[in-house]
Amino acid sequence: MAKLLLVDDAAFMRMVVKDTLTKNGFTDLYEAADGLEAVEKYKEILPDLVIMDITMPNMDGLEALKKIKGEFPEAKIIMCSAMGQEAMVVEAIKSGAKDFIVKPFKPDRILKAVQQILG
């Protein structure tokens, strides 16, 4: 079973993603509330996939993405962004993100991205 790390400063958003994944058989889920925590948790649990918000306090998703990819080049990370953050999305893809999901999420879009990346 794949290990997933969900990173978002909004507990509600983590819950939405968690619900979608749990309903579809993903049960090994971990959470982080900002980029700093995400980097620490990544090293600790070495997840198969990370779903990470771009805009967060302490360390944003782009910085966390670069730190994780710097240490773990094989890391699989899906970035989440609000509408109108195209420049950040482009930077995230250039920095190694595998995919991005635009908020508000559609559950099938989250699932499709996760399944495609985990293959």
Z-matrix of the N, CA and C atoms (Angstrom, degrees):
N
C 1 1.476
C 2 1.532 1 109.40
N 3 1.304 2 115.49 1 134.27
C 4 1.464 3 121.11 2 -178.45
C 5 1.526 4 111.59 3 -70.79
N 6 1.336 5 114.43 4 142.04
C 7 1.467 6 121.94 5 175.33
C 8 1.518 7 107.67 6 -96.43
N 9 1.334 8 117.23 7 127.33
C 10 1.462 9 120.89 8 -179.74
C 11 1.516 10 111.02 9 -121.77
N 12 1.324 11 115.46 10 140.84
C 13 1.459 12 121.88 11 176.78
C 14 1.528 13 108.03 12 -112.87
N 15 1.329 14 116.62 13 122.13
C 16 1.463 15 122.43 14 -179.11
C 17 1.526 16 108.26 15 -104.82
N 18 1.338 17 115.82 16 122.70
C 19 1.460 18 119.84 17 -175.58
C 20 1.524 19 110.56 18 -123.48
N 21 1.338 20 115.51 19 116.27
C 22 1.461 21 121.25 20 177.24
C 23 1.514 22 106.95 21 -161.99
N 24 1.337 23 116.62 22 140.20
C 25 1.468 24 118.46 23 179.08
C 26 1.526 25 111.20 24 -74.90
N 27 1.331 26 117.95 25 -15.05
C 28 1.466 27 120.91 26 177.80
C 29 1.530 28 109.65 27 -95.60
N 30 1.326 29 115.90 28 113.78
C 31 1.469 30 121.32 29 -179.25
C 32 1.524 31 110.26 30 -57.00
N 33 1.337 32 116.67 31 -35.65
C 34 1.461 33 120.96 32 179.92
C 35 1.530 34 111.30 33 -61.13
N 36 1.332 35 116.94 34 -41.98
C 37 1.466 36 120.49 35 -179.58
C 38 1.533 37 110.44 36 -66.29
N 39 1.336 38 116.56 37 -40.13
C 40 1.467 39 119.55 38 176.79
C 41 1.527 40 109.95 39 -61.29
N 42 1.332 41 115.59 40 -39.91
C 43 1.459 42 120.21 41 -179.59
C 44 1.532 43 111.17 42 -64.12
N 45 1.326 44 117.47 43 -42.60
C 46 1.463 45 122.14 44 179.68
C 47 1.536 46 110.33 45 -59.45
N 48 1.334 47 116.07 46 -47.81
C 49 1.467 48 120.99 47 -179.31
C 50 1.531 49 109.48 48 -65.95
N 51 1.327 50 116.19 49 -44.37
C 52 1.469 51 121.83 50 -179.07
C 53 1.534 52 110.93 51 -59.30
N 54 1.339 53 116.24 52 -45.24
C 55 1.474 54 121.13 53 179.06
C 56 1.518 55 111.19 54 -58.16
N 57 1.338 56 115.85 55 -48.19
C 58 1.459 57 121.49 56 -179.87
C 59 1.515 58 111.08 57 -58.69
N 60 1.329 59 116.43 58 -46.98
C 61 1.458 60 120.77 59 -177.32
C 62 1.532 61 111.94 60 -68.95
N 63 1.327 62 116.46 61 -42.84
C 64 1.460 63 120.92 62 -179.45
C 65 1.525 64 110.69 63 -61.11
N 66 1.336 65 116.41 64 -42.71
C 67 1.476 66 120.93 65 179.66
C 68 1.520 67 111.59 66 -62.85
N 69 1.327 68 116.12 67 -20.16
C 70 1.463 69 120.12 68 -178.19
C 71 1.525 70 112.85 69 -109.21
N 72 1.325 71 115.43 70 22.83
C 73 1.453 72 120.12 71 170.54
C 74 1.519 73 117.39 72 91.93
N 75 1.341 74 117.30 73 1.59
C 76 1.467 75 119.55 74 177.11
C 77 1.525 76 107.80 75 -90.48
N 78 1.328 77 116.86 76 115.53
C 79 1.461 78 118.89 77 -175.28
C 80 1.523 79 113.34 78 -119.69
N 81 1.330 80 117.45 79 -13.49
C 82 1.462 81 120.85 80 -178.46
C 83 1.535 82 108.57 81 -92.16
N 84 1.347 83 115.68 82 75.26
C 85 1.467 84 121.25 83 -172.60
C 86 1.519 85 111.77 84 -114.50
N 87 1.328 86 114.69 85 139.10
C 88 1.464 87 121.94 86 179.10
C 89 1.516 88 108.03 87 -125.74
N 90 1.340 89 116.81 88 157.39
C 91 1.460 90 119.79 89 -177.80
C 92 1.520 91 112.23 90 -130.58
N 93 1.338 92 114.96 91 150.94
C 94 1.462 93 121.97 92 172.70
C 95 1.530 94 106.89 93 -141.71
N 96 1.348 95 116.27 94 147.91
C 97 1.465 96 120.38 95 -174.16
C 98 1.526 97 114.23 96 -100.32
N 99 1.351 98 117.33 97 -7.15
C 100 1.469 99 119.56 98 176.20
C 101 1.523 100 109.07 99 -160.25
N 102 1.317 101 116.02 100 176.51
C 103 1.457 102 120.73 101 -176.17
C 104 1.519 103 114.40 102 -63.20
N 105 1.341 104 116.03 103 -38.26
C 106 1.468 105 119.93 104 178.99
C 107 1.518 106 110.84 105 -60.29
N 108 1.332 107 114.91 106 -48.51
C 109 1.461 108 121.02 107 179.64
C 110 1.530 109 110.12 108 -64.29
N 111 1.325 110 116.69 109 -36.23
C 112 1.470 111 121.35 110 179.96
C 113 1.524 112 111.32 111 -62.15
N 114 1.328 113 117.13 112 -43.69
C 115 1.465 114 121.43 113 -179.62
C 116 1.532 115 109.68 114 -64.15
N 117 1.348 116 116.54 115 -44.41
C 118 1.472 117 120.98 116 178.85
C 119 1.531 118 111.13 117 -62.52
N 120 1.343 119 115.69 118 -47.75
C 121 1.464 120 120.51 119 -178.74
C 122 1.524 121 110.93 120 -63.30
N 123 1.339 122 116.21 121 -38.28
C 124 1.469 123 119.47 122 -179.68
C 125 1.525 124 109.95 123 -58.21
N 126 1.335 125 115.94 124 -48.54
C 127 1.470 126 120.65 125 -179.02
C 128 1.518 127 111.24 126 -61.72
N 129 1.328 128 115.97 127 -35.65
C 130 1.453 129 122.21 128 -176.57
C 131 1.527 130 112.33 129 -72.63
N 132 1.340 131 117.13 130 -46.32
C 133 1.480 132 119.81 131 -172.11
C 134 1.529 133 114.40 132 -106.41
N 135 1.353 134 117.47 133 -14.43
C 136 1.473 135 121.90 134 -177.11
C 137 1.529 136 111.68 135 44.05
N 138 1.344 137 116.16 136 66.87
C 139 1.466 138 119.97 137 -177.57
C 140 1.533 139 112.35 138 -68.86
N 141 1.333 140 115.45 139 159.44
C 142 1.465 141 121.27 140 177.43
C 143 1.525 142 110.38 141 -77.06
N 144 1.341 143 115.90 142 -25.10
C 145 1.460 144 120.49 143 -177.20
C 146 1.524 145 109.95 144 -155.71
N 147 1.339 146 115.49 145 143.69
C 148 1.463 147 121.73 146 176.73
C 149 1.524 148 107.98 147 -120.02
N 150 1.329 149 116.82 148 134.95
C 151 1.466 150 121.68 149 171.92
C 152 1.520 151 104.33 150 -114.31
N 153 1.359 152 116.18 151 113.87
C 154 1.460 153 119.93 152 -169.60
C 155 1.521 154 113.27 153 -130.61
N 156 1.325 155 114.70 154 133.34
C 157 1.460 156 122.20 155 175.55
C 158 1.528 157 109.06 156 -71.23
N 159 1.328 158 116.88 157 151.58
C 160 1.467 159 119.76 158 177.96
C 161 1.530 160 110.82 159 -83.49
N 162 1.325 161 117.00 160 -46.85
C 163 1.462 162 121.14 161 -173.51
C 164 1.530 163 111.58 162 -92.99
N 165 1.343 164 115.81 163 107.57
C 166 1.468 165 120.64 164 179.53
C 167 1.520 166 109.56 165 -147.51
N 168 1.343 167 116.83 166 157.66
C 169 1.472 168 119.85 167 177.27
C 170 1.530 169 111.53 168 -75.00
N 171 1.324 170 116.70 169 171.42
C 172 1.478 171 125.54 170 177.57
C 173 1.525 172 113.65 171 67.16
N 174 1.336 173 117.13 172 -58.78
C 175 1.467 174 121.19 173 174.42
C 176 1.518 175 105.62 174 -149.30
N 177 1.331 176 117.15 175 123.25
C 178 1.465 177 118.05 176 -177.58
C 179 1.528 178 111.12 177 -75.62
N 180 1.312 179 115.19 178 171.05
C 181 1.456 180 121.56 179 -176.29
C 182 1.521 181 113.85 180 -62.36
N 183 1.331 182 117.11 181 -34.56
C 184 1.467 183 119.81 182 179.88
C 185 1.522 184 111.21 183 -65.60
N 186 1.322 185 116.19 184 -43.77
C 187 1.464 186 120.33 185 179.79
C 188 1.532 187 110.19 186 -65.87
N 189 1.335 188 115.81 187 -42.05
C 190 1.469 189 120.45 188 178.87
C 191 1.530 190 110.13 189 -63.56
N 192 1.333 191 116.68 190 -41.82
C 193 1.473 192 122.11 191 177.68
C 194 1.529 193 109.88 192 -57.06
N 195 1.340 194 116.47 193 -48.48
C 196 1.468 195 120.99 194 -178.60
C 197 1.528 196 111.46 195 -63.76
N 198 1.334 197 116.95 196 -40.70
C 199 1.470 198 120.66 197 179.19
C 200 1.530 199 110.52 198 -64.81
N 201 1.326 200 116.95 199 -46.16
C 202 1.468 201 120.55 200 -178.86
C 203 1.529 202 109.99 201 -65.03
N 204 1.333 203 117.26 202 -47.90
C 205 1.474 204 120.72 203 -179.12
C 206 1.530 205 111.41 204 -64.75
N 207 1.344 206 116.53 205 -30.35
C 208 1.458 207 120.90 206 178.60
C 209 1.526 208 111.54 207 -63.97
N 210 1.325 209 115.00 208 -39.32
C 211 1.465 210 120.42 209 -178.55
C 212 1.524 211 113.02 210 -91.61
N 213 1.335 212 115.08 211 -31.02
C 214 1.469 213 121.06 212 -177.48
C 215 1.527 214 108.91 213 -130.29
N 216 1.332 215 117.83 214 80.67
C 217 1.472 216 121.13 215 -174.67
C 218 1.530 217 113.34 216 -57.96
N 219 1.338 218 116.39 217 -24.29
C 220 1.475 219 119.42 218 -178.42
C 221 1.529 220 112.84 219 -84.10
N 222 1.335 221 117.88 220 -1.18
C 223 1.468 222 122.04 221 -178.00
C 224 1.529 223 111.30 222 -56.82
N 225 1.331 224 114.97 223 137.60
C 226 1.470 225 120.65 224 177.42
C 227 1.522 226 107.52 225 -106.72
N 228 1.334 227 115.45 226 117.92
C 229 1.461 228 120.52 227 -174.82
C 230 1.525 229 110.58 228 -132.17
N 231 1.333 230 115.18 229 129.88
C 232 1.466 231 121.73 230 173.56
C 233 1.523 232 106.08 231 -106.03
N 234 1.327 233 117.33 232 128.19
C 235 1.457 234 120.95 233 179.25
C 236 1.524 235 109.91 234 -96.61
N 237 1.326 236 115.27 235 148.34
C 238 1.464 237 121.51 236 176.60
C 239 1.518 238 107.90 237 -117.08
N 240 1.316 239 116.12 238 138.73
C 241 1.459 240 118.74 239 179.20
C 242 1.510 241 110.26 240 -143.44
N 243 1.324 242 114.87 241 156.06
C 244 1.456 243 120.21 242 174.27
C 245 1.527 244 107.75 243 -81.57
N 246 1.286 245 116.56 244 165.00
C 247 1.461 246 120.47 245 176.59
C 248 1.523 247 108.51 246 -58.12
N 249 1.326 248 117.16 247 146.98
C 250 1.450 249 120.90 248 175.60
C 251 1.519 250 114.30 249 85.74
N 252 1.343 251 117.91 250 8.84
C 253 1.468 252 120.15 251 179.10
C 254 1.533 253 110.71 252 -108.19
N 255 1.331 254 116.53 253 35.02
C 256 1.466 255 121.13 254 -174.49
C 257 1.528 256 113.18 255 -55.38
N 258 1.331 257 117.08 256 -42.23
C 259 1.472 258 119.59 257 -178.51
C 260 1.529 259 110.70 258 -61.26
N 261 1.329 260 116.53 259 -40.14
C 262 1.461 261 121.00 260 178.68
C 263 1.524 262 111.08 261 -67.23
N 264 1.325 263 116.22 262 -37.93
C 265 1.466 264 120.73 263 179.11
C 266 1.532 265 109.81 264 -63.29
N 267 1.331 266 116.57 265 -44.56
C 268 1.466 267 121.60 266 178.61
C 269 1.526 268 109.54 267 -59.99
N 270 1.332 269 116.62 268 -44.81
C 271 1.470 270 120.40 269 179.19
C 272 1.536 271 110.65 270 -63.27
N 273 1.330 272 116.45 271 -39.26
C 274 1.469 273 121.07 272 179.40
C 275 1.533 274 110.77 273 -62.45
N 276 1.326 275 116.86 274 -43.60
C 277 1.474 276 120.79 275 179.79
C 278 1.535 277 109.62 276 -65.29
N 279 1.339 278 116.14 277 -43.78
C 280 1.474 279 120.10 278 177.92
C 281 1.521 280 111.13 279 -61.45
N 282 1.332 281 116.48 280 -31.12
C 283 1.462 282 121.36 281 -178.38
C 284 1.525 283 112.55 282 -85.29
N 285 1.327 284 116.72 283 1.26
C 286 1.455 285 118.96 284 173.66
C 287 1.516 286 117.67 285 112.47
N 288 1.337 287 117.75 286 3.68
C 289 1.466 288 118.63 287 176.64
C 290 1.532 289 108.70 288 -63.86
N 291 1.323 290 116.77 289 142.02
C 292 1.461 291 121.80 290 -178.13
C 293 1.523 292 112.23 291 -81.72
N 294 1.336 293 116.83 292 -27.20
C 295 1.459 294 121.17 293 -175.61
C 296 1.520 295 107.31 294 -165.86
N 297 1.327 296 116.19 295 171.14
C 298 1.461 297 119.06 296 172.51
C 299 1.514 298 108.93 297 -143.25
N 300 1.312 299 115.07 298 150.70
C 301 1.458 300 122.26 299 -179.88
C 302 1.521 301 106.37 300 -123.43
N 303 1.327 302 115.94 301 133.96
C 304 1.467 303 120.16 302 179.15
C 305 1.522 304 109.36 303 -92.81
N 306 1.346 305 115.43 304 135.39
C 307 1.464 306 121.01 305 175.38
C 308 1.519 307 108.12 306 -81.39
N 309 1.309 308 121.43 307 151.49
C 310 1.468 309 125.39 308 -5.26
C 311 1.535 310 111.11 309 -69.15
N 312 1.340 311 115.68 310 142.29
C 313 1.454 312 121.56 311 -176.98
C 314 1.514 313 113.37 312 -70.76
N 315 1.307 314 115.42 313 146.79
C 316 1.460 315 121.46 314 165.73
C 317 1.535 316 103.25 315 -106.64
N 318 1.336 317 117.65 316 126.23
C 319 1.457 318 119.88 317 -176.35
C 320 1.530 319 114.20 318 -50.57
N 321 1.326 320 118.14 319 -40.32
C 322 1.467 321 119.70 320 -177.86
C 323 1.530 322 111.62 321 -67.92
N 324 1.333 323 117.23 322 -27.55
C 325 1.467 324 121.03 323 178.35
C 326 1.534 325 110.05 324 -69.81
N 327 1.336 326 116.66 325 -41.64
C 328 1.466 327 121.35 326 177.67
C 329 1.522 328 108.78 327 -60.59
N 330 1.323 329 115.33 328 -50.14
C 331 1.461 330 121.40 329 -176.69
C 332 1.527 331 111.56 330 -61.23
N 333 1.332 332 115.85 331 -44.41
C 334 1.465 333 120.99 332 -178.74
C 335 1.536 334 110.29 333 -61.12
N 336 1.334 335 116.69 334 -44.86
C 337 1.469 336 121.00 335 -180.00
C 338 1.520 337 110.90 336 -62.43
N 339 1.323 338 116.61 337 -44.87
C 340 1.471 339 121.42 338 -179.84
C 341 1.527 340 110.82 339 -62.96
N 342 1.327 341 116.04 340 -47.21
C 343 1.472 342 119.78 341 -178.57
C 344 1.528 343 112.17 342 -64.85
N 345 1.335 344 117.08 343 -39.45
C 346 1.468 345 120.36 344 179.05
C 347 1.524 346 111.09 345 -63.08
N 348 1.311 347 117.12 346 -43.98
C 349 1.460 348 120.41 347 -176.42
C 350 1.523 349 111.97 348 -73.53
N 351 1.319 350 116.71 349 -38.96
C 352 1.470 351 119.23 350 179.95
C 353 1.518 352 111.13 351 -78.39
N 354 1.346 353 115.55 352 -16.57
C 355 1.461 354 122.35 353 174.86
C 356 1.496 355 113.74 354 62.64
